[in-house]
Amino acid sequence: MYPNPATDAVMVNAVFAAGQPVRYQLLDVSGRLVLAGTLAPSRRLLLTNIPAGLYWLVLRDGVDTKRAPLVIQ
């Protein structure tokens, strides 16, 4: 994912199974859900109105789960 740190959006470049929708969750450091949805085909995730801080981005496609830290400035 890039850029990281991010300000208003990130591009997700993780590889997932073809044809499977990729669901995302953005969790704060306490594990609280901040944002969730299905990743658009552009793989761009908008972060507008998310306060600055450290988060975990969790991506799932029904088969695999990937987790990465994300800093929002």
Backbone hydrogen bonds in HBPLUS format (Angstrom, degrees):
<---DONOR---> <-ACCEPTOR-->    atom                        ^
c    i                          cat <-CA-CA->   ^        H-A-AA   ^      H-
h    n   atom  resd res      DA  || num        DHA   H-A  angle D-A-AA Bond
n    s   type  num  typ     dist DA aas  dist angle  dist       angle   num
A0002-TYR N   A0011-MET O   3.04 MM   9  5.41 151.1  2.13 144.0 153.1     1
A0011-MET N   A0002-TYR O   2.75 MM   9  5.41 171.2  1.76 161.0 162.6     2
A0006-ALA N   A0071-VAL O   2.81 MM  65  6.23 161.6  1.85 160.8 164.2     3
A0073-GLN N   A0006-ALA O   2.76 MM  67  6.02 167.8  1.77 173.1 177.4     4
A0047-LEU N   A0008-ASP O   2.71 MM  39  4.75 175.7  1.71 129.8 129.0     5
A0010-VAL N   A0045-LEU O   2.97 MM  35  5.32 149.9  2.06 141.0 150.4     6
A0045-LEU N   A0010-VAL O   2.81 MM  35  5.32 169.9  1.82 163.8 167.4     7
A0012-VAL N   A0043-ARG O   2.86 MM  31  5.31 166.8  1.87 155.2 159.6     8
A0020-GLN N   A0017-ALA O   3.36 MM   3  5.87 161.9  2.40 130.8 131.1     9
A0039-LEU N   A0022-VAL O   2.73 MM  17  5.53 167.6  1.74 175.4 179.2    10
A0023-ARG N   A0060-ARG O   2.76 MM  37  5.21 156.7  1.81 164.5 162.3    11
A0060-ARG N   A0023-ARG O   2.86 MM  37  5.21 157.9  1.91 151.4 157.3    12
A0024-TYR N   A0037-GLY O   2.81 MM  13  5.55 164.9  1.83 153.9 158.0    13
A0037-GLY N   A0024-TYR O   3.14 MM  13  5.55 150.7  2.23 147.2 147.3    14
A0025-GLN N   A0058-VAL O   2.88 MM  33  5.13 140.9  2.03 145.2 154.2    15
A0058-VAL N   A0025-GLN O   2.85 MM  33  5.13 173.0  1.85 160.1 162.5    16
A0026-LEU N   A0035-LEU O   2.75 MM   9  5.02 160.8  1.79 155.5 155.2    17
A0034-VAL N   A0026-LEU O   2.75 MM   8  5.47 166.7  1.77 171.6 171.0    18
A0035-LEU N   A0026-LEU O   3.37 MM   9  5.02 151.4  2.46 132.1 135.3    19
A0027-LEU N   A0056-TRP O   2.86 MM  29  5.12 169.2  1.88 154.4 157.0    20
A0056-TRP N   A0027-LEU O   2.82 MM  29  5.12 157.1  1.87 148.4 155.6    21
A0028-ASP N   A0032-ARG O   2.97 MM   4  5.48 156.9  2.02 149.5 154.7    22
A0031-GLY N   A0028-ASP O   2.86 MM   3  5.31 162.6  1.89 117.7 123.2    23
A0043-ARG N   A0040-ALA O   2.81 MM   3  5.34 160.6  1.84 121.3 128.1    24
A0050-ILE N   A0047-LEU O   3.22 MM   3  5.69 143.8  2.36 139.4 134.8    25
A0053-GLY N   A0072-ILE O   2.83 MM  19  5.33 149.1  1.92 139.3 146.5    26
A0072-ILE N   A0053-GLY O   2.88 MM  19  5.33 172.2  1.89 162.3 164.4    27
A0055-TYR N   A0070-LEU O   2.77 MM  15  5.08 154.8  1.84 153.1 161.2    28
A0070-LEU N   A0055-TYR O   2.80 MM  15  5.08 159.2  1.84 142.8 142.3    29
A0057-LEU N   A0068-ALA O   2.81 MM  11  5.33 175.2  1.81 163.5 163.3    30
A0068-ALA N   A0057-LEU O   2.97 MM  11  5.33 150.7  2.06 142.2 151.7    31
A0059-LEU N   A0066-LYS O   2.74 MM   7  5.11 166.9  1.76 157.0 161.5    32
A0066-LYS N   A0059-LEU O   2.80 MM   7  5.11 159.7  1.84 149.2 156.2    33
A0061-ASP N   A0064-ASP O   3.18 MM   3  5.78 154.4  2.25 154.6 161.0    34
